[in-house]
Amino acid sequence: MAKSRSSGREDKPLEQSMEPDARCGPGPGGPPGGAVAAGRAGRSSGAIGQRAVLIGRYASDAEVVSPCSPAAPCAQGHFCDEHFGLCLPARPAGHYCRHDPHCARGLVCMFGKCQQPAPPGQDGARCQRDEECGAGGCCARQHGERVCQRRLALAQSCHVPPGGLAFSINQVCPCQAGLVCRPSVPAREKAFEYRPEKSEWRCRQP
C-alpha cells in the first residue's frame, strides 16, 4: 500500500485557518476593513468638499473663515451657519437665505431670499393680525409667511380649500366690506352640483 506523502509542515487546525485577517476586517458576514476605511474617508472628504464649496461661494480668498457655536458667536457682519459650524458673511439682497440673520443689515429673509422689508402695514409687510394691515387689508399666509394682503374686490375668486398643505401655505383674504363669497347661481338647464367648481366662488353683492 502506498504511503501518503507529507508536505513536511504541520497543518493548521481548521479553526485557525478560518481566523479573519486583521487587515481585511471582521471576517465572513461583515464588511471588509478596506471598504469600511474607504467609506469613512469618502464621507469625510465629501463633508470637507461641501465646506470648501460653501466657503468659496460666500467668502473671499483674503477672508479667514472661523468656526462658530452657541458659545462662540460670529463677528459683526457675519452669521453662524449651524449646519457646517462656520461663520459666513451676511448675504446681500437677492441671495438665498433661511433666516433673517443670514441677510445683511437692513434686509429680511422673505420667501427664501434676502430683500428689503416692506413698510409696516403695506402689502407684503410681515404681520400677525389684520389690524396691522390697515383698512382694506388682511393678514394672511403667502408661501408660508404671514404678510399683509388686500381684501378681495368684486368678482374676484374667493374659493378657500377645506384644508391641506395648500391652505396652510397660501391663504385668501375675505371679500371687501359689503361683499360676500358665494358661487354663481346655476342656469336652469344645468344640473344641480353639490360642490360647485372653484372658479365659480367669487365676491358678489349680497
C-alpha positions in Angstrom: 0.0 0.0 0.0 1.4 3.4 -1.0 2.2 5.7 1.9 0.7 9.1 1.9 3.3 11.8 1.3 3.7 14.6 3.8 4.4 18.2 2.9 6.9 18.4 5.8 4.9 21.1 7.6 2.3 20.9 10.3 -1.2 21.7 9.0 -3.0 24.4 11.0 -6.3 23.4 12.7 -9.5 24.4 10.9 -10.3 27.0 13.5 -7.0 28.8 12.9 -7.2 28.6 9.2 -10.6 30.4 9.3 -9.5 33.3 11.5 -10.1 36.6 9.9 -7.2 38.6 8.6 -6.9 41.8 10.7 -6.2 43.7 7.5 -9.4 42.6 5.9 -12.0 43.4 8.6 -14.2 41.3 10.8 -14.3 38.2 8.6 -17.2 36.4 6.9 -20.5 38.2 7.1 -19.1 41.6 7.8 -17.7 44.4 5.5 -14.1 44.2 4.7 -11.8 46.5 6.7 -10.7 48.3 3.5 -14.3 49.0 2.5 -15.1 50.5 5.9 -12.0 52.7 5.8 -12.8 53.8 2.3 -16.4 54.6 3.3 -15.2 56.7 6.2 -12.7 58.5 4.0 -15.4 59.2 1.4 -17.8 60.7 3.8 -15.0 62.8 5.4 -13.8 64.1 2.0 -17.4 64.8 1.0 -18.0 66.9 4.1 -14.8 68.7 3.5 -15.7 69.3 -0.1 -19.1 70.8 0.9 -17.4 73.1 3.3 -14.9 74.2 0.7 -17.7 75.0 -1.8 -19.6 76.9 0.9 -16.5 78.9 1.8 -15.6 79.6 -1.8 -19.2 80.8 -2.6 -19.6 83.3 0.2 -16.2 84.2 1.4 -13.3 85.9 -0.4 -9.8 84.4 -0.5 -8.5 87.1 1.9 -11.1 86.4 4.5 -10.5 83.9 7.3 -13.5 81.7 7.9 -13.7 80.8 11.6 -15.8 78.1 13.3 -18.7 79.1 15.4 -21.1 77.7 18.0 -23.7 78.9 20.5 -20.8 79.6 22.9 -18.7 81.3 20.2 -20.8 83.7 18.1 -19.6 85.3 14.9 -18.3 88.8 14.4 -20.5 91.7 13.2 -21.4 91.3 9.6 -21.3 87.5 9.7 -23.8 84.8 10.7 -23.2 81.3 12.0 -24.2 78.5 9.6 -25.3 75.9 12.1 -25.1 73.0 9.7 -21.4 73.5 8.9 -20.5 75.3 12.1 -18.8 78.2 10.2 -19.0 82.0 10.4 -20.0 83.3 6.9 -20.5 86.8 5.6 -24.1 88.2 5.7 -25.7 87.9 2.3 -26.8 90.8 0.1 -30.2 91.3 -1.5 -31.2 88.6 -3.9 -29.2 85.9 -2.3 -30.7 82.7 -0.9 -31.3 82.6 2.9 -33.1 80.6 5.6 -33.4 83.2 8.4 -33.2 87.0 8.8 -29.7 86.8 10.4 -28.3 85.3 7.2 -29.0 88.6 5.4 -27.0 91.9 5.5 -28.1 94.6 7.9 -31.5 96.2 6.9 -32.6 93.2 4.9 -35.0 90.4 5.8 -35.3 86.8 4.6 -38.6 86.6 2.7 -39.6 83.6 0.6 -36.1 82.2 0.7 -34.2 85.3 -0.5 -32.7 88.4 1.2 -34.7 91.6 0.3 -35.8 95.0 1.6 -38.7 94.8 4.0 -42.0 96.4 3.0 -43.1 99.3 5.1 -45.4 98.3 8.0 -49.0 98.0 7.1 -48.3 97.9 3.3 -48.8 94.9 1.0 -46.1 92.3 1.6 -45.2 93.5 5.1 -45.0 90.9 7.8 -47.9 90.8 10.2 -49.6 88.8 12.9 -53.1 90.4 13.0 -55.5 92.0 10.5 -55.4 95.3 12.4 -51.7 95.7 11.4 -52.6 95.9 7.7 -54.8 99.0 7.8 -58.2 99.5 6.2 -58.9 97.2 3.3 -56.2 94.7 4.2 -55.9 91.4 6.0 -53.0 89.3 7.4 -52.8 86.0 5.5 -50.1 83.5 4.6 -48.3 83.7 1.3 -45.8 80.9 0.7 -46.0 80.2 4.4 -45.1 83.8 5.5 -47.8 85.9 7.2 -48.0 89.2 5.2 -50.4 92.0 4.6 -52.6 91.5 1.5 -55.6 93.3 0.0 -59.1 92.2 0.6 -60.8 90.7 -2.5 -62.7 93.1 -4.7 -66.0 92.4 -6.6 -65.9 89.4 -8.9 -62.5 88.2 -7.6 -62.1 84.5 -7.0 -62.6 83.8 -3.3 -62.6 80.0 -3.1 -60.9 78.6 0.0 -59.9 74.9 0.1 -61.2 72.9 3.1 -57.7 72.3 4.3 -54.5 70.5 3.3 -51.0 71.8 2.6 -52.1 74.4 0.0 -54.4 76.1 2.6 -51.6 76.1 5.2 -49.1 77.8 2.9 -51.3 80.2 0.9 -54.4 81.8 2.4 -57.0 84.1 0.8 -58.3 87.3 2.3 -62.0 87.8 2.8 -64.0 89.9 0.4 -64.2 93.7 0.8 -66.8 95.1 3.1 -70.3 94.8 1.7 -69.5 91.8 -0.4 -70.0 88.1 0.2 -68.2 85.0 -1.2 -70.6 82.6 -2.9 -70.9 80.5 -6.0 -72.8 81.7 -9.0 -76.4 80.6 -9.4 -76.5 77.7 -11.9 -78.6 78.1 -15.0 -81.8 76.2 -15.3 -80.6 73.9 -17.9 -77.5 73.0 -15.8 -77.8 70.0 -13.5 -77.5 70.7 -9.8 -74.0 70.3 -8.3 -73.4 69.7 -4.6 -69.9 71.1 -4.9 -69.6 73.9 -7.5 -66.3 74.5 -9.4 -63.6 76.5 -7.7 -63.8 79.2 -10.4 -67.5 79.9 -9.5 -66.8 81.1 -6.0 -66.4 84.9 -6.3 -67.0 88.0 -4.3 -70.5 89.2 -5.1 -73.2 91.6 -4.0 -75.4 90.1 -1.2 
